[in-house]
Amino acid sequence: MNEAPARHPAPAIVARGLAKTYHDSAAPIEVLRDVSLSVEPGEVVAVVGASGSGKSTLLHLLGGLDRPTKGSVRVGGAELSSLDEAGRSRLRSRTVGFVFQFHQLLPEFTALENVMMPGWVAGASRAATRERAESLLRDLGLGDRAEHKPGELSGGEQQRVAVARALHMKPAVLLADEPTGNLDRRASAMLLEIFERYRSREQQAIVIATHNPDVAQSAGRVVTLEDGYLRPIRIESGRI
C-alpha cells in the first residue's frame, strides 16, 4: 500500500501583489507597488528598510488594519478582502497579535488588566481570561508587577506587558512594528528571547519591522522594502 504524502501546514500569511497608494496630498503617494510575501507557521521574517519605506504600512495590511489599493492578503486561511469590517475585527482579535514601538497600554488599568483586554473583547470568561493573563505575566518575568499601572513600570516592562497582551489569544500570527525601538540593549535582548520562546512553543508566524541589526539577525529570513518593492537580503558579519 502506498503511503499518503505528508501534509505540510498551510502558510500563516500569504500576500500577493500588494499595492498601497495614498491620495492625501496633491499628488498620489505610492508606498507599496507590488509586494508578495508568504510566511510559514513558526517562521520569523524581519522587514528592514529606510524610514518611510512602507514597513508599517505593510504590517497594517498583513494584519487587516488597512486595505490594500491592489492585491490580496490571506491570514490563517481567510481572505481579508472577503470580510467586512466586523469580520476583519473578529479575525484580528483571534488570529493576529500586534506589538508596536509605543506600547499603547491603557494608563488607567493595571498590567494585569491590560493583558486581560483581548479576552474581555472576545467574550471569554473572566476567570479564564485572568488565568491566561497571570500565566503570561509570570512567564514574561512580570508576575510581581501585575497590579502596577504602566506609569509605574520601566520601558522594557511596559513593552513586555504589551507582548503579553498580544499573545493572550494565542494568535497564529504576531506582527511587531519596531518593537525594540525605545528599548536599551538588555531589554531588547530579553524581548527577542520572548519572541523566540513563543515561536518555538506555539509555532507562530512572526513578522518584525525593524531598523535594528540585532533584531534582523535573530530572524530566519530578512527582506527589505525599497522603492515600494520587497526583496530578499542576506546578513553577513552582523551587518544588514
C-alpha positions as CSV (number, residue, x, y, z in Angstrom):
1,M,0.0,0.0,0.0
2,N,1.3,3.4,-0.9
3,E,1.7,5.8,2.0
4,A,-0.2,9.0,1.8
5,P,2.0,12.0,1.1
6,A,3.0,14.0,4.2
7,R,0.8,17.1,4.7
8,H,2.5,20.4,5.2
9,P,0.8,23.2,7.1
10,A,-0.6,26.0,5.0
11,P,1.3,29.3,5.2
12,A,0.0,31.5,8.1
13,I,0.3,34.6,5.9
14,V,0.1,34.9,2.1
15,A,0.2,38.3,0.5
16,R,0.1,38.7,-3.3
17,G,0.7,41.8,-5.4
18,L,0.1,44.3,-2.6
19,A,0.0,47.9,-3.6
20,K,-0.9,50.9,-1.5
21,T,-1.4,54.4,-2.7
22,Y,-2.3,57.4,-0.6
23,H,-4.2,60.3,-2.0
24,D,-4.0,62.6,1.0
25,S,-1.7,65.1,-0.8
26,A,-1.7,67.0,-4.2
27,A,0.0,64.0,-5.8
28,P,-0.7,60.3,-5.1
29,I,2.0,58.6,-3.0
30,E,2.8,55.0,-3.9
31,V,4.1,53.4,-0.7
32,L,3.9,49.8,-1.9
33,R,3.9,48.8,-5.5
34,D,3.9,45.0,-5.9
35,V,4.7,43.2,-2.7
36,S,4.3,39.5,-2.3
37,L,5.2,37.6,0.9
38,S,4.4,34.1,2.3
39,V,5.2,33.3,6.0
40,E,5.0,29.8,7.3
41,P,3.9,28.8,10.9
42,G,6.9,29.0,13.2
43,E,8.9,31.3,10.8
44,V,10.3,34.7,11.8
45,V,10.7,37.3,9.0
46,A,12.3,40.7,9.5
47,V,11.4,43.5,7.3
48,V,14.0,46.2,7.0
49,G,14.2,49.5,5.1
50,A,14.6,53.2,5.4
51,S,12.2,55.3,7.4
52,G,9.1,55.9,5.2
53,S,9.8,52.9,3.0
54,G,6.4,51.4,4.0
55,K,7.3,48.8,6.7
56,S,4.4,49.9,9.0
57,T,2.0,50.1,6.0
58,L,2.9,46.5,5.1
59,L,2.3,45.3,8.6
60,H,-1.1,47.1,8.7
61,L,-2.1,45.4,5.5
62,L,-1.0,42.0,6.7
63,G,-3.0,42.4,9.9
64,G,-6.1,43.8,8.3
65,L,-5.8,47.2,10.0
66,D,-5.9,48.7,6.5
67,R,-6.9,47.7,3.0
68,P,-4.6,47.5,0.0
69,T,-5.2,49.5,-3.1
70,K,-4.5,46.3,-5.1
71,G,-3.6,42.8,-4.2
72,S,-4.7,40.2,-1.6
73,V,-3.9,39.0,1.9
74,R,-4.8,35.7,3.4
75,V,-4.3,35.2,7.1
76,G,-5.0,31.9,8.7
77,G,-6.7,30.7,5.6
78,A,-9.1,33.7,5.5
79,E,-9.1,36.1,2.6
80,L,-9.2,39.6,4.2
81,S,-10.8,41.2,1.2
82,S,-13.8,38.9,1.5
83,L,-14.5,40.1,5.1
84,D,-16.4,43.2,6.2
85,E,-15.1,45.4,8.9
86,A,-16.7,43.3,11.7
87,G,-15.3,40.1,10.2
88,R,-11.8,41.6,10.0
89,S,-12.1,42.8,13.6
90,R,-13.0,39.3,14.7
91,L,-10.1,37.7,12.8
92,R,-7.7,40.3,14.2
93,S,-8.9,39.6,17.8
94,R,-8.4,35.8,17.5
95,T,-5.7,35.3,14.9
96,V,-3.3,38.3,14.9
97,G,-1.3,39.8,17.8
98,F,0.2,43.3,17.4
99,V,3.2,44.8,19.1
100,F,4.0,48.4,18.4
101,Q,7.1,50.6,19.1
102,F,5.0,52.6,21.6
103,H,3.3,50.0,23.8
104,Q,-0.1,51.6,23.7
105,L,-1.1,50.3,27.1
106,L,-4.1,51.9,28.8
107,P,-2.7,54.0,31.6
108,E,-5.7,53.8,33.9
109,F,-5.5,50.0,34.0
110,T,-3.0,47.7,35.7
111,A,-0.6,45.5,33.8
112,L,-2.9,42.5,34.5
113,E,-6.0,44.3,33.3
114,N,-4.2,45.4,30.1
115,V,-3.2,41.9,29.3
116,M,-6.8,40.7,30.0
117,M,-8.3,43.1,27.5
118,P,-8.2,40.8,24.4
119,G,-10.0,38.1,26.4
120,W,-12.7,40.5,27.6
121,V,-13.2,41.8,24.0
122,A,-13.5,38.2,22.7
123,G,-16.1,37.4,25.4
124,A,-14.1,34.8,27.3
125,S,-15.0,34.1,30.9
126,R,-13.4,36.4,33.4
127,A,-11.8,33.5,35.3
128,A,-10.2,32.1,32.1
129,T,-9.1,35.5,31.0
130,R,-7.4,36.3,34.3
131,E,-5.7,32.9,34.5
132,R,-4.3,33.3,31.0
133,A,-3.1,36.9,31.7
134,E,-1.5,35.9,35.0
135,S,0.3,33.0,33.4
136,L,1.7,35.2,30.6
137,L,2.9,37.8,33.1
138,R,4.7,35.2,35.2
139,D,6.2,33.7,32.0
140,L,7.5,37.1,30.9
141,G,9.0,37.8,34.3
142,L,6.3,40.2,35.4
143,G,4.4,38.2,38.0
144,D,5.2,40.6,40.7
145,R,4.3,43.7,38.6
146,A,0.7,42.6,37.7
147,E,-1.0,45.2,39.9
148,H,1.2,48.1,38.7
149,K,-0.1,50.6,36.2
150,P,2.0,51.4,33.1
151,G,3.4,54.6,34.6
152,E,4.9,52.6,37.4
153,L,6.8,50.3,35.0
154,S,10.1,50.7,33.2
155,G,10.1,50.9,29.4
156,G,11.1,47.3,29.0
157,E,8.5,46.1,31.4
158,Q,5.8,48.1,29.6
159,Q,6.8,46.5,26.3
160,R,6.7,43.0,27.8
161,V,3.2,43.8,29.1
162,A,2.3,44.8,25.5
163,V,3.7,41.5,24.2
164,A,1.8,39.5,26.8
165,R,-1.4,41.3,25.7
166,A,-0.6,40.4,22.0
167,L,-0.1,36.8,23.0
168,H,-3.2,36.5,25.1
169,M,-5.4,34.8,22.4
170,K,-2.6,32.5,21.2
171,P,-2.6,34.2,17.8
172,A,-1.3,32.3,14.8
173,V,0.4,35.5,13.6
174,L,2.4,38.1,15.5
175,L,3.2,41.4,13.9
176,A,5.7,43.6,15.6
177,D,6.4,47.2,14.4
178,E,9.8,48.4,15.7
179,P,9.2,46.6,19.0
180,T,12.7,47.4,20.3
181,G,12.8,51.0,19.1
182,N,12.6,52.5,22.6
183,L,14.4,49.8,24.5
184,D,18.0,49.5,25.6
185,R,20.2,46.6,24.5
186,R,19.4,44.4,27.6
187,A,15.6,44.9,27.3
188,S,15.8,44.3,23.5
189,A,17.6,41.0,24.0
190,M,15.0,40.0,26.6
191,L,12.2,40.8,24.1
192,L,13.8,38.8,21.3
193,E,14.2,35.8,23.7
194,I,10.5,36.0,24.4
195,F,9.6,36.1,20.7
196,E,11.8,33.0,20.1
197,R,10.4,31.1,23.0
198,Y,6.8,31.6,21.9
199,R,7.6,31.0,18.3
200,S,9.2,27.7,19.2
201,R,6.5,26.7,21.6
202,E,3.4,27.8,19.7
203,Q,4.7,27.9,16.1
204,Q,3.6,31.4,15.5
205,A,4.4,33.2,12.2
206,I,6.2,36.4,13.3
207,V,6.9,39.4,11.1
208,I,9.0,42.2,12.6
209,A,9.6,45.6,11.0
210,T,12.9,46.9,12.3
211,H,15.9,49.2,11.9
212,N,17.8,47.1,14.5
213,P,20.5,44.8,13.0
214,D,20.4,42.6,16.1
215,V,16.7,42.1,15.6
216,A,17.1,41.4,11.9
217,Q,19.9,38.8,12.7
218,S,17.5,37.0,15.1
219,A,15.1,36.3,12.2
220,G,15.1,33.3,10.0
221,R,14.6,35.4,6.9
222,V,15.2,39.1,6.1
223,V,13.6,41.1,3.4
224,T,14.0,44.8,2.6
225,L,11.5,47.3,1.3
226,E,12.9,49.7,-1.2
227,D,11.0,51.9,-3.7
228,G,7.8,50.0,-2.9
229,Y,9.2,46.6,-3.7
230,L,10.1,43.7,-1.3
231,R,13.4,42.0,-1.9
232,P,15.3,39.3,-0.1
233,I,18.5,40.3,1.7
234,R,21.4,38.4,3.3
235,I,23.0,39.3,6.6
236,E,26.8,38.9,6.8
237,S,29.1,39.7,9.7
238,G,26.3,41.3,11.8
239,R,25.6,43.9,9.1
240,I,22.4,44.5,7.1
